[in-house]
Amino acid sequence: MRKRWLYKCSPMQNLDPSLEKRAHPFELSGLGTGPYRWVGLVSIPSPSVAEANPFAYNNALQALPRDLENGCGACAHCLTPIMNICIVTDGQGRKWGIGSDCIAKVGGPYLADKAKIAVAKLQREQRRARAAAKRVAAHQRWLAEIDPATGETNAVMVARKAAATRDAQKREEAERKARQAEVWNKFAFLVPALRAASRTDGDFCYNMVKRLEYGTPLEGRPLDICLDIYARQFGRRDSKGYQAALNDAANRTEETHE
């Protein structure tokens, strides 16, 4: 019987059994045994964040992983202090924190690509955060500036204008509600007849009621039709009851109907 060779190899390795399996650089530096898998990237917050926003700085520190075999702050492969920590797992599932430079140099194409993408994303986020911080700082400086014409800071001026805008909006809302109530009080006597007729006369009566609810007065031909619907509750057209009701409704809506 021919002897079969038993060996381990990756899909990219030459399948010649005479070649010995090479140790991964991370294995040589004591980071367990492969294969190594990408987990993610975390960043230690800058001390400058603590000065600007201590609360955010403390939250960022608390969010750092606690289960790395080598802890945070130094590369597990070369022991160099690092701010951006690439987290990988070894073949036993243990997590290690490695610098992006070591990942790129000796981690292999898989880990190198993952690290490159994660670092690029982190750098974009950091640039956006720095730009936002600059805008906030510039705005704060502007708010502190004093207008020589009024002697007040821009912050006071902004607050004063905002208060004036709120007051104007409140007045407009009060006026709108007053006009809405005025229209409703003037035409509300037509509403029961319009609602009853909406069951047979289609959408017109429904729309007229909604128009009154919004505070839009009835006028012209739509008003003539509504007065006719109202008056028909009291008799057929040309009857005394109909004509009396029509005249009464016209007087209440300040319209003249012959």
C-alpha positions as CSV (number, residue, x, y, z in Angstrom):
1,M,0.0,0.0,0.0
2,R,1.3,3.5,-0.9
3,K,1.9,5.8,2.0
4,R,-0.3,8.9,2.0
5,W,1.1,12.3,3.0
6,L,-0.8,14.2,5.7
7,Y,-0.1,17.9,5.9
8,K,-1.7,21.3,6.4
9,C,-1.7,24.0,3.8
10,S,-3.7,27.1,2.9
11,P,-5.4,27.3,-0.5
12,M,-2.7,29.6,-1.8
13,Q,0.2,27.3,-0.8
14,N,2.0,25.0,-3.1
15,L,0.6,21.5,-2.5
16,D,4.0,19.9,-2.6
17,P,4.2,17.8,0.6
18,S,7.9,18.2,0.7
19,L,7.6,21.9,1.6
20,E,7.4,22.6,5.4
21,K,4.7,24.8,6.7
22,R,6.2,28.2,7.6
23,A,5.3,29.8,10.9
24,H,3.3,33.1,10.8
25,P,5.2,36.1,12.0
26,F,2.6,36.6,14.7
27,E,3.2,33.0,15.9
28,L,6.9,33.8,16.2
29,S,6.2,36.8,18.4
30,G,4.0,34.7,20.8
31,L,0.5,35.6,19.5
32,G,-0.8,32.1,19.7
33,T,-1.2,30.1,16.5
34,G,-3.0,30.8,13.3
35,P,-5.2,31.1,11.4
36,Y,-5.7,34.8,12.3
37,R,-9.0,36.5,11.7
38,W,-10.0,40.1,11.5
39,V,-12.3,41.5,14.3
40,G,-12.2,45.3,14.0
41,L,-10.4,48.5,14.7
42,V,-10.7,50.7,17.8
43,S,-8.9,54.0,18.6
44,I,-7.6,55.3,21.9
45,P,-9.1,58.8,22.3
46,S,-6.6,61.7,22.1
47,P,-5.9,63.7,25.3
48,S,-7.1,66.8,23.5
49,V,-10.6,65.3,23.6
50,A,-10.4,65.3,27.4
51,E,-9.8,69.0,27.4
52,A,-12.6,69.8,25.1
53,N,-15.2,67.2,26.2
54,P,-14.2,65.2,29.3
55,F,-17.5,63.3,29.2
56,A,-16.9,62.1,25.6
57,Y,-13.3,61.2,26.5
58,N,-14.4,59.0,29.5
59,N,-17.1,57.3,27.4
60,A,-14.5,56.5,24.7
61,L,-12.1,55.1,27.3
62,Q,-14.9,52.9,28.7
63,A,-15.7,51.6,25.2
64,L,-12.2,50.2,24.6
65,P,-12.1,46.4,24.7
66,R,-11.1,44.7,27.9
67,D,-10.5,41.2,26.5
68,L,-7.3,41.7,24.6
69,E,-4.5,39.3,25.6
70,N,-2.0,42.2,25.5
71,G,-4.3,45.0,26.6
72,C,-4.6,48.3,24.8
73,G,-1.9,50.9,24.1
74,A,0.9,48.8,22.5
75,C,1.2,46.5,19.5
76,A,1.3,42.8,20.6
77,H,3.7,42.0,17.7
78,C,6.4,44.8,18.1
79,L,5.4,46.3,21.5
80,T,5.4,49.9,19.9
81,P,2.8,52.2,21.5
82,I,-0.2,52.7,19.2
83,M,-3.4,54.8,19.1
84,N,-5.2,52.7,16.5
85,I,-5.6,49.1,17.5
86,C,-6.3,46.4,14.9
87,I,-8.0,43.5,16.7
88,V,-7.5,39.9,15.4
89,T,-8.2,36.5,16.8
90,D,-5.8,33.5,16.7
91,G,-6.8,29.9,16.1
92,Q,-7.9,29.5,19.7
93,G,-10.2,32.5,19.6
94,R,-8.0,34.7,21.7
95,K,-7.9,38.4,20.8
96,W,-4.8,40.5,20.2
97,G,-4.3,44.2,19.5
98,I,-1.8,44.9,16.7
99,G,-0.7,48.1,15.0
100,S,-1.8,48.8,11.5
101,D,1.8,49.0,10.3
102,C,2.6,45.5,11.5
103,I,-0.7,44.2,10.0
104,A,0.3,45.8,6.6
105,K,3.9,44.4,6.7
106,V,3.5,40.9,8.0
107,G,-0.2,40.2,8.6
108,G,-0.8,38.9,5.1
109,P,-3.1,40.2,2.3
110,Y,-6.3,39.3,4.1
111,L,-5.5,41.2,7.3
112,A,-3.7,44.0,5.4
113,D,-6.8,44.7,3.3
114,K,-9.1,44.7,6.2
115,A,-6.8,47.0,8.2
116,K,-6.4,49.4,5.2
117,I,-10.2,49.8,4.8
118,A,-10.8,50.2,8.5
119,V,-8.0,52.8,9.0
120,A,-9.2,54.8,5.9
121,K,-12.7,54.9,7.4
122,L,-11.4,56.0,10.8
123,Q,-9.3,58.7,9.2
124,R,-12.4,60.0,7.3
125,E,-14.4,60.1,10.5
126,Q,-11.6,61.9,12.3
127,R,-11.3,64.5,9.6
128,R,-15.0,65.1,9.8
129,A,-14.8,65.4,13.5
130,R,-12.0,67.9,13.4
131,A,-13.8,69.9,10.8
132,A,-16.9,70.0,12.9
133,A,-14.9,71.0,16.0
134,K,-13.4,73.9,14.0
135,R,-16.8,75.1,12.9
136,V,-18.1,74.9,16.5
137,A,-15.0,76.8,17.8
138,A,-15.4,79.5,15.1
139,H,-19.0,79.9,15.9
140,Q,-18.3,80.2,19.6
141,R,-15.7,83.0,18.8
142,W,-18.3,84.8,16.6
143,L,-20.9,84.6,19.4
144,A,-18.5,86.2,21.8
145,E,-17.8,89.1,19.4
146,I,-19.3,92.5,20.3
147,D,-21.3,94.5,17.8
148,P,-19.9,98.1,18.0
149,A,-23.3,99.5,16.8
150,T,-25.3,98.0,19.6
151,G,-22.7,97.1,22.2
152,E,-24.1,93.6,22.6
153,T,-22.5,90.3,21.8
154,N,-23.6,88.3,18.8
155,A,-24.9,85.7,21.3
156,V,-27.2,88.3,22.9
157,M,-28.3,89.5,19.4
158,V,-29.1,86.0,18.3
159,A,-31.1,85.3,21.4
160,R,-33.0,88.6,21.0
161,K,-33.9,87.9,17.4
162,A,-34.9,84.4,18.2
163,A,-37.2,85.6,20.9
164,A,-38.7,88.2,18.6
165,T,-39.3,85.5,15.9
166,R,-41.1,83.3,18.5
167,D,-43.3,86.2,19.6
168,A,-44.2,87.0,16.0
169,Q,-45.0,83.3,15.3
170,K,-47.2,83.2,18.4
171,R,-49.1,86.4,17.2
172,E,-49.5,84.9,13.8
173,E,-50.9,81.7,15.2
174,A,-53.3,83.6,17.5
175,E,-54.5,85.7,14.6
176,R,-54.9,82.6,12.4
177,K,-57.0,80.9,15.1
178,A,-59.1,84.0,15.6
179,R,-59.8,84.2,11.8
180,Q,-60.6,80.5,11.8
181,A,-63.0,80.9,14.7
182,E,-64.7,83.9,13.0
183,V,-65.2,82.0,9.8
184,W,-66.6,78.9,11.7
185,N,-69.0,81.0,13.8
186,K,-70.3,82.7,10.7
187,F,-70.9,79.6,8.6
188,A,-71.3,76.9,11.2
189,F,-75.1,76.8,10.8
190,L,-74.6,75.4,7.3
191,V,-72.5,72.5,8.5
192,P,-75.2,70.0,9.6
193,A,-77.0,70.4,6.3
194,L,-73.8,70.0,4.4
195,R,-72.8,66.9,6.4
196,A,-76.2,65.3,5.8
197,A,-76.1,66.1,2.1
198,S,-72.6,64.7,1.7
199,R,-74.0,61.2,1.9
200,T,-75.8,61.8,-1.5
201,D,-74.1,64.8,-3.1
202,G,-70.6,63.4,-3.3
203,D,-67.4,65.1,-2.2
204,F,-68.6,68.7,-2.7
205,C,-70.3,69.0,0.7
206,Y,-67.5,67.2,2.5
207,N,-64.9,69.6,1.0
208,M,-66.9,72.6,1.9
209,V,-67.0,71.5,5.6
210,K,-63.3,70.9,5.6
211,R,-62.8,74.3,4.0
212,L,-64.7,75.9,6.9
213,E,-62.7,73.9,9.4
214,Y,-59.5,75.3,7.9
215,G,-60.9,78.8,8.3
216,T,-61.6,79.6,4.6
217,P,-64.9,81.5,4.1
218,L,-67.4,80.4,1.5
219,E,-68.1,82.8,-1.3
220,G,-69.3,83.0,-4.9
221,R,-70.8,80.0,-6.6
222,P,-69.8,77.5,-3.8
223,L,-71.6,79.6,-1.3
224,D,-74.7,79.7,-3.5
225,I,-74.8,76.0,-3.7
226,C,-74.3,75.6,0.1
227,L,-77.2,78.1,0.8
228,D,-79.4,76.1,-1.6
229,I,-78.6,72.8,0.2
230,Y,-79.4,74.5,3.5
231,A,-82.7,76.0,2.3
232,R,-83.9,72.7,0.8
233,Q,-84.2,71.4,4.4
234,F,-87.2,73.7,4.8
235,G,-89.1,73.0,1.5
236,R,-88.9,72.6,-2.2
237,R,-87.4,75.3,-4.3
238,D,-89.8,78.3,-4.8
239,S,-91.7,77.3,-1.7
240,K,-92.2,79.8,1.0
241,G,-90.2,77.8,3.5
242,Y,-87.3,77.4,1.1
243,Q,-87.3,81.1,0.2
244,A,-87.5,82.2,3.8
245,A,-84.6,79.9,4.8
246,L,-82.6,81.1,1.8
247,N,-83.1,84.7,2.6
248,D,-82.2,84.1,6.3
249,A,-79.1,82.2,5.4
250,A,-78.0,84.9,2.9
251,N,-78.5,87.6,5.6
252,R,-76.4,85.6,8.1
253,T,-73.6,85.2,5.5
254,E,-74.0,88.8,4.3
255,E,-75.0,87.7,0.8
256,T,-78.1,89.0,-1.1
257,H,-80.2,86.4,-3.0
258,E,-83.2,87.3,-5.0
